[in-house]
């Protein structure tokens, strides 16, 4: 698959996803909350939040048990001998000034530039590879573990066509990742 086809496929998946990756500046109350986390080699990697259909614990356990999640970590060269779900007290978390989150979104929010952060579904801890966040938002198997409302599409070719602007934006994202400073 060439870069243009990759860009078009990525754009289509992003456009129709119910999840988006965004920037989060933790508020003081974040440290007072209780979470369920996915730990990779005893370090917190992702903090999961409940939604109306699934508890944070269920999400964390399913993701920790997922072979696809392990494959994703290995693909980003993340050491992952042990992956497990555990309860996390927000006071024990290193809340950086800025974190990446995966949040609920409406189809097209990212492409239209509104980039409103919806209800947070997961918080990535410092040091997580940005490609993990992007993949969790578009991969049907992994995204459904985070958001049960993720569209069940067996073939993304069945999705409506995108505008040329959508495709160019995704191609630009792919090109930026090739840059030595891109990818995180």
C-alpha positions as CSV (number, residue, x, y, z in Angstrom):
1,X,0.0,0.0,0.0
2,X,1.5,3.3,-1.0
3,X,1.5,6.6,1.1
4,X,-1.5,8.0,-0.7
5,X,-3.6,4.9,0.0
6,X,-2.4,4.8,3.6
7,X,-3.3,8.5,4.0
8,X,-6.8,7.9,2.6
9,X,-7.4,4.9,4.8
10,X,-6.1,6.7,7.9
11,X,-8.3,9.8,7.1
12,X,-11.4,7.6,6.6
13,X,-10.8,5.8,9.9
14,X,-10.2,9.1,11.8
15,X,-13.3,10.8,10.3
16,X,-15.6,8.0,11.3
17,X,-14.1,7.2,14.7
18,X,-16.0,8.0,17.9
19,X,-12.6,8.6,19.5
20,X,-9.9,11.2,19.1
21,X,-6.5,11.8,20.7
22,X,-6.0,15.2,22.3
23,X,-4.0,17.2,24.7
24,X,-5.0,17.4,28.3
25,X,-3.8,19.7,31.0
26,X,-4.6,17.9,34.3
27,X,-6.8,19.8,36.8
28,X,-6.1,19.5,40.5
29,X,-9.2,17.3,41.0
30,X,-7.6,14.7,38.6
31,X,-5.3,13.7,41.4
32,X,-8.2,13.1,43.8
33,X,-9.9,10.5,41.6
34,X,-9.7,6.8,41.5
35,X,-8.8,5.0,38.3
36,X,-8.1,1.6,36.8
37,X,-4.8,1.5,34.9
38,X,-3.1,-0.7,32.4
39,X,0.4,-1.3,33.7
40,X,3.3,-2.3,31.5
41,X,6.1,-3.8,33.4
42,X,4.8,-2.4,36.7
43,X,4.6,1.2,35.4
44,X,1.2,2.9,34.7
45,X,0.8,3.2,31.0
46,X,-2.9,4.1,30.5
47,X,-5.5,5.2,33.0
48,X,-9.0,4.2,32.1
49,X,-12.2,6.1,32.9
50,X,-15.7,4.6,33.1
51,X,-18.5,5.5,30.7
52,X,-22.2,4.8,30.7
53,X,-21.7,1.2,29.5
54,X,-18.4,-0.1,30.9
55,X,-16.5,0.4,34.1
56,X,-12.9,1.5,34.1
57,X,-12.0,-1.8,35.6
58,X,-13.6,-3.8,32.8
59,X,-11.9,-1.6,30.1
60,X,-8.5,-1.9,31.8
61,X,-8.8,-5.7,32.2
62,X,-9.9,-6.2,28.6
63,X,-7.1,-4.0,27.2
64,X,-4.4,-5.7,29.4
65,X,-5.5,-9.1,28.1
66,X,-5.6,-8.1,24.5
67,X,-3.1,-9.7,22.2
68,X,-3.6,-6.8,19.8
69,X,-2.6,-4.3,22.5
70,X,0.6,-6.3,23.2
71,X,1.4,-6.3,19.4
72,X,0.8,-2.5,19.3
73,X,3.3,-2.0,22.2
74,X,5.8,-4.2,20.6
75,X,5.4,-2.4,17.3
76,X,6.3,0.9,19.1
77,X,9.3,-0.8,20.6
78,X,7.8,-0.6,24.1
79,X,9.2,-3.3,26.4
80,X,6.2,-5.2,27.7
81,X,7.0,-8.5,29.5
82,X,4.1,-8.0,31.8
83,X,0.8,-6.2,31.1
84,X,-1.9,-6.1,33.8
85,X,-4.8,-4.1,35.1
86,X,-4.7,-2.5,38.5
87,X,-6.5,0.0,40.7
88,X,-4.8,3.4,40.8
89,X,-5.1,6.2,43.3
90,X,-4.8,9.5,41.5
91,X,-2.5,10.8,44.2
92,X,0.1,8.3,43.2
93,X,0.2,9.4,39.5
94,X,2.8,11.7,38.0
95,X,0.6,14.3,36.6
96,X,2.7,16.0,34.0
97,X,1.9,19.5,32.8
98,X,0.4,18.1,29.6
99,X,-0.8,14.5,28.8
100,X,-2.4,12.8,25.8
101,X,-6.0,11.6,26.2
102,X,-8.4,9.6,24.2
103,X,-11.8,11.2,24.3
104,X,-15.2,10.7,22.8
105,X,-15.8,12.7,19.7
106,X,-18.3,13.2,17.0
107,X,-17.5,12.1,13.5
108,X,-15.5,14.8,11.7
109,X,-14.5,16.9,14.8
110,X,-10.8,16.5,14.1
111,X,-11.1,17.1,10.4
112,X,-13.2,20.3,10.8
113,X,-10.7,21.7,13.3
114,X,-13.1,22.0,16.2
115,X,-11.0,19.5,18.3
116,X,-13.3,19.8,21.2
117,X,-12.2,17.4,23.9
118,X,-15.2,15.2,24.7
119,X,-15.7,12.9,27.6
120,X,-12.3,11.4,28.4
121,X,-12.1,7.7,28.0
122,X,-8.3,7.1,28.7
123,X,-5.3,9.1,29.8
124,X,-1.9,8.1,28.5
125,X,1.0,8.5,31.0
126,X,4.2,10.4,30.2
127,X,6.5,8.4,27.9
128,X,3.7,6.6,25.9
129,X,4.3,6.6,22.2
130,X,1.9,8.9,20.3
131,X,1.2,6.2,17.8
132,X,-0.4,4.2,20.6
133,X,-3.0,6.9,21.1
134,X,-3.7,7.3,17.4
135,X,-4.0,3.5,16.9
136,X,-6.4,3.2,19.9
137,X,-8.6,5.7,18.2
138,X,-8.9,4.0,14.8
139,X,-8.2,0.2,15.2
140,X,-11.6,-1.5,15.4
141,X,-10.5,-4.2,17.8
142,X,-8.7,-1.9,20.3
143,X,-11.1,1.0,20.0
144,X,-14.1,-1.1,21.0
145,X,-12.3,-2.0,24.2
146,X,-12.3,1.8,25.1
147,X,-15.6,2.9,23.5
148,X,-18.4,0.4,23.0
149,X,-20.0,2.9,20.5
150,X,-17.1,2.6,18.1
151,X,-18.5,2.0,14.7
152,X,-18.5,-1.7,13.7
153,X,-17.3,-1.6,10.2
154,X,-15.7,-4.7,8.8
155,X,-14.4,-3.0,5.7
156,X,-13.4,0.6,5.8
157,X,-13.9,0.7,2.0
158,X,-17.6,0.7,2.8
159,X,-17.3,4.1,4.5
160,X,-18.4,7.3,2.6
161,X,-15.7,9.0,0.6
162,X,-13.7,11.9,2.1
163,X,-13.0,15.3,0.8
164,X,-9.6,16.0,-0.8
165,X,-8.8,18.2,2.3
166,X,-9.4,15.3,4.7
167,X,-7.0,13.1,2.7
168,X,-4.3,15.8,2.5
169,X,-4.5,16.4,6.2
170,X,-3.8,12.7,6.9
171,X,-1.0,12.6,4.3
172,X,0.5,15.6,6.1
173,X,0.3,13.6,9.4
174,X,2.1,10.7,7.8
175,X,4.8,12.9,6.4
176,X,5.3,14.6,9.8
177,X,5.8,11.2,11.4
178,X,8.7,10.5,9.0
179,X,10.5,13.6,10.2
180,X,13.2,12.9,12.8
181,X,11.2,14.9,15.4
182,X,7.8,13.4,14.5
183,X,6.2,10.2,15.8
184,X,5.7,11.2,19.4
